[in-house]
Amino acid sequence: MNIRMISSMATQALLSDLNQQFQAIQPDTTVSLVSVGGVSAAERVQAGETFDVVVLAANAIDQLSASGQLLAESRIDLARSDVALAIRADSPVPDIRTEANVKAAVLAAASVGISTGPSGVAVNALFERWGMADVLRERIVTAPPGVAVGSLVASGEVALGFQQLSELKDLPGITVLGPLPSAIQIITTFSAARTMACEQPEAVQALLAFLASAATADSKQAHGMSPA
């Protein structure tokens, strides 16, 4: 039996790990994972591409449930993810311990990278709140769907990058400065739900139960997230 799953890039490494663990305890079941940009994932599900499970930010899961692609009552919250800041590995390291420090680092950066996902939307809202949106408009680089902001930082295309810690963690060529300070931290909850087109609901419910179980907590921490 094969379960078809689609997710955003933010949870790719975590889900690859957890799916292998699930397959070890359910050897008759395999999980095929497709990970793309969150916007692209939602569009593919809306277009009718066949999957059994969708893992995206909670608001995207709710939208797909409301439009009839997902079974709302099957939704489970899997993990919470913080946004972190990164610079190229050979760059001077700014202090980001306070909101004022982060604001200064952003103003000093020649270019700022954000994602098309929920963190990018929230970062843009933060710039608006700071009254800096107009000042930064020409400096903001939005990574294309499925392209990691961290890869743009590593290549030197952007000087300072905002992205989920899970996507920056262990990426070569960058220095992760750390999560944003608590006053401005952006937390995304990633959720999963079964599709209306799923033909193996019992196997999928077993997978969802495992993904949300206490047994997965250590893996979530190892991938820069926390249990939801």
NORTANOR-V462871 format. One record per helix or strand. SS is the DSSP state (~ for helix, > for strand). FROM is the first residue (numbers start at 1). LEN is the number of residues. Records with the same first field share a line. If there is no record, write none. Layout:
SS = FROM-LEN, FROM-LEN
//
This chain:
> = 2-7, 30-7, 53-5, 70-1, 76-13, 112-3, 140-3, 160-5, 174-6, 187-9, 225-3
~ = 9-17, 38-9, 58-9, 72-3, 99-10, 118-13, 133-4, 149-7, 165-4, 182-3, 201-11, 214-9
//
